[in-house]
Amino acid sequence: MKKQLMFLLVCFGLIAPGSGLVNGLHAQTAGKRTARQPANPTKTQKQPSELKAPSLRAIAQNRKAPNAAAGDPCNSDTPIAFDAPVNGSLGGGDCQLQDGTFIDFYSFSGRAGQPVAISMSSSQFDTYLYLLDDAGNVIDSNDDSGPTTDSRIPMDGGVITLPYTGVFYIGANSYDPSSGTYSITLATDASCSATSIGYNQTVNGSLAGTDCAVNIGGEPFYTDLYTFNGTAGQQISIAMNSAAVNAYLILHTPSGEGSLEDDDSGGGTNARIPTSGTFTLPETGTYTIEASSYNSFETGDYTLVVTGPEVTPSGNKYFDYDGDGKADLSVFRAATATWYIQNSGTANTYDIQNFGDGLDTIAPADYDGDGKTDIAVFRSSNNTWYTLNSADGTTSIVTFGAAGDTPVAADYDGDGKADIAVWRSGTGEWWISQSGSGTVAVVRFGMAGDLPQRGDFDGDGKTDLVVYRPTDNVWYRLNSSDAQVVAYQFGLATDLRAPADYDGDGKADIAVYRPTEGNWYIANSGSGNISIVNFGLSVDLPVPADYDGDGKADLAVFRTDSAVWYLQRSTDGFVAQGFGLPGDKPTPVSFVR
């Protein structure tokens, strides 16, 4: 039977009222994989409706109330980290449910489609485990799927994928009124890490017994995870073809407020989203694809392709002076205030432009939105920006900033043009002249001594406010997409920070170059893995950019004592080329702090 594409939430605008589909994450049509009964049917499984006065939902709602009692154990939760077992105890003083059992709450942040597993064990009582959403609704629960009377979510092994991006709660409980110690673990699975996939790129994959196993009703469905960056309104389609398995696709939105599933819309046992034509992405951000099978235990090869417009991540457009999609070798010679640019689009040609003053701070970016990086400088002596517009050859002169400011021009409003902007260290303020609206935004984010960083770290097409704090080696980021603050400890104060989109997922990756080792340390946003690559010497300056035009920033260094560029291009491979003189400043270093 041909299984039809499922649109699981009316927020997609494609489920009409009265269509017979259930509003919510678990709406089903014929062809959706179904769960079997619990492994231990002889033992009564608690139902959320039994937990009254207070119920789990009431507890969650009360916790959010402005007058929630701080001393009430039902109003508190303990943050729990991944893969770090926590020891706790149930007994007097804990939150108590209607059935007389005690419960401890733990909280963690997760993303839509993220695979997790939770286990709880005790030698002193029969454990019971809950996974709750931020409103107190039960996502899953378990009694005895662990060894003996221990609990596990999901039951019988594998992982459960989180339904949305945000905060989740774990309820550590007992089957009967009991007290005693326990251990609880929130786990990830290395085999469940996601791989970024580009538009119009065919991936050859394989489902195997060693893959991430998503558990449905106690049965493992081997699954590969992929992520891609999308923009609201963008038209895409996804196809998974296989002669070996009955292909099954699940697409999670960035917020997790909706998902799509499909079995056979690609013809035969191939899967496709949507059934025909293209699908309009409802929001901007990172989408997650589950490439799996309709039947449990299926293994075999498949191909996966996301069809859509080629989108060059905004962070990779820097230092492309000729607009061919590739960064150009370029230097600024302070002694003569001269720019030297080798055009990658035209072989063996380069431009020479006298612009600025030797004491100016170079600030190249695409200010006029023509797809080419413009030559520009910031003159601190008079707080003036001078820009040579590549679109028409005119020079723009704008006074903006104050003594001691650091120029941080980038596209903060997402209109495709770099905005003149400064970081004011003394007050921890960002001053941004927004080209889209013509207004000036002043945002306090950071503190004295912080170092401003540039990049679109959340993938929404806008540069985020980011600072690195040398005193604690923490990167602090204010997401432009959701105004959330993210803190991430990475690197050393003596490193040179060089964030860029190294994995091509449309998000800037936190990265540093350590001159004492010649090593690059990169926190890949697509997979969550940290890469360590030896490429460079102590005299080198990091100059990462997309030199081969494949949408990924390449590892690159400028050797200061010889003016040789060493590029490890992600598609075109290694190249070494002399360009400039010792003492020149390579323009990509303007983003390195």
C-alpha positions in Angstrom: 0.0 0.0 0.0 1.3 3.4 -0.9 1.9 5.5 2.3 1.1 9.1 1.9 3.2 12.1 3.1 2.2 13.2 6.6 2.0 16.8 7.5 1.9 16.6 11.3 1.1 20.1 12.4 -1.4 22.6 11.1 1.3 25.2 11.6 2.6 24.2 8.2 -0.7 25.5 6.8 -1.3 22.3 4.8 -3.8 20.4 7.1 -7.3 21.7 6.8 -9.6 21.7 9.8 -11.8 18.7 9.8 -9.4 16.7 7.7 -9.4 13.8 10.2 -5.8 14.3 11.3 -5.0 14.9 14.9 -3.5 18.3 15.7 -0.2 17.6 17.4 3.1 15.9 17.0 1.7 12.4 16.9 -0.9 12.7 14.2 -0.9 9.5 12.1 -1.9 8.4 8.7 -1.8 4.9 7.2 1.9 4.1 6.7 3.3 5.7 9.8 5.4 3.2 11.8 3.5 2.0 14.8 4.7 1.0 18.2 4.1 -2.5 19.7 3.0 -3.0 23.3 5.3 -2.6 26.3 7.7 -5.5 26.9 6.2 -6.3 30.4 2.4 -6.2 29.8 1.5 -8.1 33.0 2.6 -5.1 35.2 0.3 -2.1 35.3 2.0 0.9 33.7 1.3 4.2 35.4 -0.7 6.6 33.4 -0.3 10.4 33.7 -4.0 10.7 34.6 -3.4 8.9 37.9 -1.0 11.6 39.1 -3.4 14.1 40.5 -3.3 16.8 43.2 -0.7 17.7 42.1 -0.4 16.3 38.7 2.8 16.6 36.7 1.3 19.3 34.5 0.1 21.2 37.5 3.6 21.0 39.0 5.1 22.4 35.8 2.6 25.2 35.6 3.0 26.1 39.3 6.8 26.2 38.8 6.4 28.9 36.2 4.0 31.0 38.3 5.4 34.4 39.5 4.5 33.5 43.1 5.9 29.9 43.0 7.3 29.1 46.4 11.1 28.8 46.2 11.3 26.3 49.1 8.7 23.9 47.6 10.6 20.8 46.2 8.0 20.5 43.5 9.1 23.9 42.2 12.8 23.0 41.8 14.8 21.0 39.3 18.5 20.2 38.9 20.3 20.7 35.6 21.7 17.4 34.3 24.5 17.1 31.7 24.8 14.5 29.0 26.8 11.4 29.7 27.4 12.4 33.3 25.7 10.0 35.8 24.0 11.7 38.7 23.4 10.1 42.1 20.2 11.1 44.0 17.8 9.8 46.6 14.0 9.7 47.1 12.5 10.3 50.5 11.0 12.8 52.9 11.4 16.4 51.8 11.1 15.5 48.1 8.1 16.4 45.9 5.3 13.9 46.5 2.6 12.8 44.1 -1.0 11.7 44.7 0.0 8.0 44.8 2.4 8.7 47.7 5.5 8.3 45.6 8.4 10.8 45.7 9.8 12.4 42.5 12.9 14.4 41.7 13.1 16.7 38.6 16.1 17.2 36.3 16.3 19.7 33.4 18.2 19.8 30.2 18.2 21.6 26.9 17.8 19.7 23.6 17.0 20.3 20.0 14.3 18.9 17.7 15.4 15.5 16.3 18.2 15.1 18.9 18.5 11.4 19.9 18.8 10.7 23.6 18.4 7.8 26.1 17.7 8.0 29.8 18.3 5.3 32.4 17.6 5.1 36.1 18.8 2.3 38.5 18.4 1.5 42.2 19.2 -1.4 44.4 16.7 -0.1 47.0 13.4 0.4 45.1 11.6 -0.3 41.9 12.4 2.8 39.7 10.0 4.7 37.5 11.1 7.2 34.9 9.4 10.1 33.1 10.5 12.4 30.2 8.4 15.6 30.2 8.0 18.6 28.0 8.3 22.1 29.4 4.5 22.2 30.1 4.6 19.0 32.2 3.1 16.7 29.5 4.5 13.2 29.5 6.5 12.4 26.3 7.5 9.0 27.5 7.6 6.9 30.7 9.0 3.5 31.7 9.0 1.1 34.6 11.1 -2.0 34.1 12.9 -1.8 30.7 16.3 -1.7 32.4 17.9 -4.6 34.1 15.6 -6.1 36.9 13.4 -3.3 38.2 15.5 -0.5 36.6 14.0 2.0 34.1 15.0 3.1 30.7 13.6 5.5 28.1 13.1 4.3 25.4 12.4 0.8 26.4 14.5 -2.1 25.1 17.5 -0.1 23.9 18.1 2.5 21.3 17.3 6.2 21.5 14.3 8.5 21.5 14.3 11.7 19.3 13.3 14.9 21.0 10.2 16.5 19.5 11.2 20.2 19.8 14.0 22.6 20.6 14.0 23.8 24.1 14.0 22.6 27.7 13.0 19.1 28.8 12.5 17.6 32.3 13.2 14.2 33.6 11.1 12.8 36.5 13.0 10.3 38.7 10.2 8.4 40.5 9.4 5.0 42.0 6.7 2.5 41.1 5.4 2.2 44.6 5.9 4.6 47.6 9.5 3.9 48.5 12.7 5.7 49.5 16.3 5.1 48.8 19.2 6.1 46.6 19.4 5.9 42.8 21.6 6.8 39.8 20.3 8.5 36.7 22.0 9.1 33.3 21.1 11.2 30.3 23.0 9.7 27.4 23.9 10.5 23.9 25.1 8.0 21.3 28.2 8.7 19.2 26.6 6.8 16.3 23.7 9.4 16.4 25.7 12.4 15.5 24.4 14.4 12.6 26.2 15.1 9.3 25.6 18.3 7.4 24.2 17.9 3.8 24.4 20.6 1.2 21.7 21.5 -1.4 21.8 19.4 -4.5 24.4 17.1 -3.0 23.8 13.4 -3.4 24.9 11.4 -0.3 25.5 7.7 -0.5 24.6 6.2 2.9 24.0 2.9 4.5 21.8 1.7 7.3 23.6 -0.8 9.5 23.4 -2.5 12.8 26.0 -0.1 14.2 23.9 3.0 13.3 21.9 5.1 15.6 18.9 3.0 16.6 15.7 4.9 17.1 13.4 2.8 19.4 9.7 2.6 18.6 7.7 0.2 20.7 10.8 -1.8 21.7 12.0 -2.3 18.1 15.2 -0.6 16.7 14.9 1.4 13.4 18.4 2.1 12.2 18.7 5.8 11.4 21.2 8.3 9.9 20.9 12.0 10.9 21.6 14.9 8.6 21.2 18.7 9.0 20.9 21.5 6.6 20.3 25.3 6.9 17.2 26.7 5.4 15.4 30.1 5.2 11.7 30.7 5.6 9.9 30.7 2.3 12.6 28.6 0.6 11.4 25.8 -1.8 13.0 22.4 -1.3 12.4 18.7 -1.7 14.1 15.6 -0.1 14.4 12.2 -1.7 15.6 8.9 -0.2 16.0 6.0 -2.7 17.0 2.5 -1.9 16.8 -1.0 -3.5 17.7 -2.6 -0.2 15.4 -1.1 2.4 11.9 0.4 2.5 13.0 4.0 2.8 11.5 6.3 5.5 12.1 10.0 5.9 11.4 12.3 8.8 12.1 16.1 8.6 12.2 18.1 11.9 11.9 21.9 11.8 14.4 24.1 13.7 12.0 24.9 16.5 10.6 21.4 16.6 7.0 22.7 16.4 6.3 20.5 13.4 7.7 17.5 11.5 7.0 15.7 8.2 7.2 11.9 7.6 7.0 9.9 4.5 7.3 6.3 3.4 6.6 5.6 -0.3 5.9 8.9 -2.0 9.1 8.6 -4.1 7.7 5.6 -6.0 8.0 2.0 -5.0 9.6 1.8 -1.6 11.4 5.2 -2.0 10.6 8.1 0.2 10.1 11.8 -0.8 9.1 15.0 0.9 6.8 16.3 -0.5 4.9 13.8 -2.6 5.6 16.0 -5.7 7.0 19.4 -6.4 8.6 21.4 -3.6 7.9 22.2 0.0 8.0 25.7 1.5 10.2 25.9 4.6 8.1 27.5 7.4 11.0 29.0 9.4 14.7 29.9 9.2 17.3 27.8 10.9 18.8 24.3 10.9 16.5 21.4 9.9 17.2 17.8 10.8 16.5 14.8 8.6 16.1 11.2 9.8 17.0 8.8 7.0 15.6 5.5 8.2 13.4 2.5 7.2 9.7 1.6 7.4 10.5 -1.8 9.0 12.6 -2.4 12.0 16.0 -4.2 11.7 16.3 -3.2 8.0 19.9 -2.6 6.7 21.3 -1.6 3.3 22.5 1.2 1.0 20.6 4.3 0.0 21.0 7.7 -1.6 19.8 11.0 -0.1 19.5 14.4 -1.8 18.1 17.7 -0.7 17.1 19.7 -3.8 16.9 23.4 -3.4 18.6 26.7 -4.4 22.3 27.0 -3.9 22.7 29.4 -0.9 26.2 30.7 -0.1 26.4 31.1 3.7 26.7 34.8 4.5 29.9 34.1 6.6 31.7 32.8 3.5 31.2 35.8 1.3 34.0 37.7 2.9 37.1 38.6 1.0 35.6 37.9 -2.4 36.6 41.1 -4.2 35.6 40.0 -7.7 32.3 38.3 -6.9 33.1 34.8 -8.3 32.1 33.0 -5.1 35.7 32.4 -4.0 37.8 34.4 -1.5 40.8 36.2 -3.1 44.4 36.5 -1.9 44.6 40.1 -0.7 47.0 42.2 1.4 47.1 45.8 2.7 50.5 47.5 2.6 50.5 50.1 5.4 53.7 51.8 4.3 52.0 53.0 1.1 48.3 52.5 2.0 48.0 50.2 -0.9 45.7 47.2 -1.4 46.9 44.3 -3.6 44.2 41.8 -4.6 44.7 38.7 -6.8 41.4 37.9 -8.6 40.5 34.3 -8.4 37.9 34.8 -11.1 40.5 36.0 -13.7 43.7 33.9 -13.9 47.0 35.7 -13.3 45.5 39.2 -12.8 45.5 41.4 -9.7 44.3 44.8 -8.7 46.3 47.5 -7.1 44.3 50.2 -5.2 45.7 53.0 -3.1 43.0 53.7 -0.5 43.2 54.8 3.1 46.1 55.7 5.4 48.8 53.6 6.9 47.4 54.1 10.4 43.8 53.1 9.4 42.2 49.9 10.5 41.1 47.9 7.4 37.4 46.9 7.4 36.6 45.0 4.1 33.0 43.8 3.7 30.2 44.0 1.1 28.6 47.3 2.0 26.7 47.9 -1.2 25.2 44.4 -1.5 26.5 43.6 -5.0 28.1 40.3 -3.9 31.6 41.7 -3.9 33.8 42.7 -0.9 34.4 46.4 -0.8 37.7 48.0 0.2 37.1 50.0 3.4 39.0 51.5 6.3 38.1 52.9 9.7 40.1 56.0 10.8 40.2 56.2 14.5 41.7 59.7 14.6 38.3 61.1 13.3 36.0 58.1 13.8 35.3 58.0 10.1 34.6 55.1 7.7 35.9 55.3 4.1 34.4 52.8 1.7 35.2 52.2 -2.0 32.0 50.8 -3.4 32.6 48.1 -6.0 29.1 48.5 -7.5 29.8 52.0 -8.9 33.3 53.0 -7.9 32.2 55.8 -5.6 33.7 56.5 -2.2 31.4 56.7 0.9 32.5 58.7 3.9 30.5 58.1 7.2 31.4 59.3 10.7 30.4 56.7 13.1 32.0 55.6 16.4 34.2 57.1 19.1 37.8 57.0 20.3 38.9 53.5 21.3 36.1 51.7 19.4 36.8 48.5 17.4 35.3 48.3 13.9 33.1 45.2 13.5 31.2 45.7 10.2 29.0 42.8 9.2 25.4 42.1 8.1 23.5 42.3 11.4 20.0 43.0 9.9 20.1 40.3 7.2 19.5 42.6 4.2 22.6 41.4 2.3 24.7 44.5 3.0 27.3 44.9 5.7 26.4 47.4 8.4 28.9 49.9 9.7 29.3 48.9 13.4 31.7 49.3 16.3 32.3 47.5 19.6 32.8 49.8 22.6 34.9 47.9 25.1 34.6 50.4 27.9 30.9 50.0 28.1 30.4 46.6 26.6 28.2 48.0 23.9 27.6 47.3 20.2 26.7 50.3 18.0 25.3 49.2 14.7 24.2 51.5 11.8 21.6 49.2 10.2 21.6 49.6 6.4 18.2 48.0 6.1 16.2 50.4 8.3 18.6 53.4 8.5 18.4 53.3 12.3 21.2 52.9 14.9 20.9 49.9 17.3 22.8 50.1 20.6 23.0 46.7 22.4 24.9 46.1 25.6 26.4 42.7 25.4 29.8 41.9 26.9 32.1 43.6 29.3 35.4 45.5 29.3 38.3 43.3 28.1 36.1 41.1 25.9 37.1 40.6 22.3 34.3 40.9 19.7 33.9 38.0 17.2 32.0 37.9 13.9 29.9 35.2 12.3 26.3 33.9 11.8 26.4 31.2 14.5 22.7 30.4 14.5 22.3 30.2 10.7 19.5 32.8 10.3 21.3 34.9 7.8 22.2 37.6 10.3 25.5 38.2 12.1 25.2 37.5 15.8 26.7 39.5 18.7 29.6 37.4 20.1 32.4 38.1 22.5 35.3 36.1 23.7 36.3 36.6 27.4 40.0 35.9 27.9 39.6 35.7 31.7 37.5 32.5 31.5 38.0 31.4 27.8 34.2 31.5 27.3 32.5 32.6 24.1 29.3 34.5 24.8 26.8 34.7 22.0 23.4 36.5 21.6 21.5 34.7 18.9 19.8 37.0 16.4 17.2 34.3 15.7 15.7 33.8 19.2 17.6 36.3 21.5 18.9 33.4 23.5 22.3 33.7 25.2 24.7 30.8 24.6 28.0 30.4 26.6 30.7 28.0 25.4 34.2 27.6 26.9 36.7 27.0 24.1 40.4 27.8 23.6 43.1 29.7 25.4 43.7 33.4 25.9 46.9 33.0 23.8 45.1 31.6 20.8 44.1 33.5 17.7 40.3 33.2 17.3 39.2 32.5 13.8 35.5 31.6 13.6 34.1 30.7 10.2 31.8 28.1 8.6 34.2 25.2 8.2 31.6 22.4 7.8 29.3 24.2 5.4 26.1 24.0 7.4 25.4 27.7 7.2 26.5 28.4 10.7 29.8 29.9 11.8 31.9 27.4 13.9 33.9 28.5 17.0 37.5 28.0 16.1 41.0 29.0 17.2 44.5 28.8 15.8 47.2 28.0 18.4 50.5 29.4 17.1 52.6 27.5 19.7 51.4 24.2 18.3 50.5 25.1 14.7 47.1 23.5 15.5 43.6 24.5 14.6 40.8 23.6 17.1 37.3 23.7 15.5 33.9 23.1 17.3 31.9 21.9 14.3 28.3 23.2 14.6 27.0 20.6 12.2 28.1 17.4 14.0 29.0 18.8 17.5 32.4 17.2 17.2 35.7 19.0 17.8 38.4 18.8 15.1 42.1 19.3 15.7 44.2 19.8 12.7 47.9 20.6 12.5 48.4 23.2 9.8 50.8 26.1 10.2 53.8 27.4 12.1 54.3 29.8 15.0 55.0 32.7 12.6 51.8 32.2 10.7 48.6 34.2 10.8 45.3 32.4 10.3 43.4 33.6 7.2 40.4 31.2 6.9 38.0 31.9 4.0 36.2 30.0 1.2 39.0 30.0 -1.4 37.5 27.2 -3.6 33.9 28.3 -3.5 32.4 25.1 -2.1 30.5 26.8 0.8 33.1 25.8 3.4 35.8 28.0 5.0 39.2 26.5 4.3 42.1 26.3 6.7 44.7 28.8 5.6 47.7 30.7 6.9 49.8 33.6 5.8 53.5 33.1 6.6 54.6 36.5 7.8 58.4 36.0 7.2 58.0 35.0 3.6 54.5 36.3 2.5 53.5 32.8 1.3 49.9 31.7 1.6 49.2 28.1 2.5 45.7 26.9 1.8 44.2 23.6 2.6 41.1 23.9 0.4 38.2 21.5 1.3 37.5 20.7 -2.3 40.5 21.7 -4.4 43.2 20.5 -2.0 46.4 22.0 -0.9 48.2 24.9 -2.5 51.1 27.3 -1.5 51.4 30.6 -3.2 53.5 33.7 -2.6 51.5 37.0 -2.7 52.6 40.2 -0.9 55.6 41.1 1.0 56.8 40.5 4.6 55.1 43.1 6.8 51.9 43.2 4.7 48.6 42.6 6.4 46.5 39.8 4.8 42.9 41.2 4.7 41.2 38.1 6.2 43.2 38.7 9.4 40.9 41.7 10.0 38.4 39.1 11.5 41.0 37.5 13.7 41.3 38.5 17.4 
